[in-house]
Amino acid sequence: MGRHFDNELKDLKFSLLAMAGQVEEMIGLTEEALSDPGGTKAARVNELDRAVDEWDLKLDQACIDLLALRNPIASDLRLIASTLKIVPELERIGDHCCNIARRYRILAPQPTVLPGDGLERIGAETRSMVRRAVDAFVNGDAALARAVIDDDDSVDALYQGLYKDLLRVMLSDPLSIERASHLIIVIKNWERIADQATNIAEEVLFILEGVNVKHAYLRDSRL
Amino acid sequence: MDNTPPIPVAEPVNRPTTPLPPSPALEQDPGTFAPGELPLTDQAALKAPPMIEVEGINLFYGTKQALYDINLTVRRNTVMALIGPSGCGKSTLLRSINRMNDLIDGVRIEGRVTVAGEDIYAPGVDVISLRKRMGMVFQKSNPFPKSIYENVAYGLRIQGVKDRAIVDEAVERSLIGAGLWDEVKDRLHDSGLGLSGGQQQRLCIARALAVKPDVILMDEPCSALDPLATGRIEELIFELKRDYTIVIVTHNMQQAARVSDYTAFFWMGKLVEVGLTEKLFTNPRERMTEDYISGRFG
C-alpha cells in the first residue's frame, strides 16, 4: 500500500468535505428561507439536495471499493467504516433542510405566529453543531467532537421550549393552527439535524480514538 | 529443513534506532469486555489457561542479540500469530519454543519458557521428547521422499512403534485431522512428493499431528501456496485449535487477522504489542503496530 492508498484516502476525505460543505450551505439557505417570500432560497436548497444525493452515491461506492480492494485495517478501516456512516447522516440532513425550507417558504409571506427569536436560535445552534462536527472531522479534533455531543442537550431544550410555545399559540388562536403545525414539524426537523450532527461527532471519535461512545446508557447499565 | 537464511553473526549488535515503548504492559489479559464489544473474538479464547509462557527471554546469536526481554503467553486451544518485518525475531522466538535454536552454534538464551507448566530449558529436559510434543510446519512443505503413509507414520516409527494397527490408526486419524484423508486414502502408498503444494503442506501437518503434540508451530505455512490451498490450511487451523495450541508466523496481515485469536507484533527483536487480534487490527495501541499492519512501515 503506502502512498497510492494514502492519496485515495485523502480523496475520500476531500469528497466527504465537499459533500459536508454543500450540506452546510443548504442549512444556511434554509434558515434564510423563512424571510424569503419569493422562494428563491428554498428553490436553491432543493437544487443543492440533488448534488448532495449524488455525493451520497459516489461516496458509498468509493468506500465499498476501498474496502474490497485495499483491505484497510486499523485507523484506515475506521475512517472508511465511519465515512460509510457519516455520508447517510449528511444526506439525511439535506432532506431535513428541504423539508424545513419548503415549510418556511409557505410561512414566509404570512404573519409570524411565534414571537421571539426561538426559530433563529434553534437554526443557528443546529448549524453550529453541524459545522463543528465537520470541523472536528477535518482537524481530527476529539475535544471539539465531544463538545458537539454535549451541545445536543441544549438543542433538545430549545426544541422542548418551542414546542410548548407553539401549543400555547394554537390553544389561544385557532387561526394560527395551520402555521403553528408547520412550525412544530420544522422544530422537530431542526432537532433531528442536531441529533445527526451528534452522530457525526460520535463517528469522528471512533475514527480518532477507536472508541464507540454511542448509546452511553447501555454502557452505564452494564457497570 | 529450515528455510531461514543464515544468521550474520559478525554484524554489530543491531539496536533499535528510535526509542521503543517500554516493554509492553501485556494487554493479553483480556480484562472484562462488554457483551458484544468484540463480537468476532472467540469468547473461550479469553478464558483459556496458558499453554506456553515465555518469560523474559533474551536470545543471542553469538554477540548479536536477536530477542530482547520477550514476555508472551499463549493460551491453550488458541491461535497466536507472530507478525513483524523480516529479521524482527518472530521465527527465532518460534524456534525457541521447541528448542530448535539449540541446533545453531553459538546461541545463548536467557529467561524461561514453559510449556504446559514445564520449564523446557531446565537442565535434564529431554529435548527429543520435548520436540515430540511440538509439531512444526515450515514455509516450504518438506515431505520425505517416501510414501504418503510413511511420511505420516515417520514420527511413530522413530519412537519405535511397531504395532501395525496403532500406526494405521494414527495415519488415518492424522490425515483426517489435516483434511487430506479423502484425497489420498486410495493412494496411501504413492510418493508424498507426487502431491500438489497445498496437499504436501497438509501432509506435513498430518505428520506433525501423528505424534499427538500439544502445540503446533507454523512458520509461514502458506507463503508458497495459492489462495485456494491457503484457504484450506486456514480452515484447517481453525479446526485444529479445538485440540491443539497453535503459534503461527506469518507475513500476511490478512491471514493473521483471519486465523488468530491473539496477535503479537515484533520489531527488531522486541515485542512491541500483543493483544486480541480483533482489537489489534481495528485499534492497535502503538503507532508502530498501526504503521506496520497498514503497510506504511519505515
Interface residues (C-beta under 8 A of the other chain):
Chain A: M1 G2 F5 D6 N71 P72 I73 A74 S75 D76 L77 R78 E209 G210 R219 R222
Chain B: A34 P35 M253 Q254 A257 F281 T282 N283 P284 T289 E290 I293 S294 G295 R296
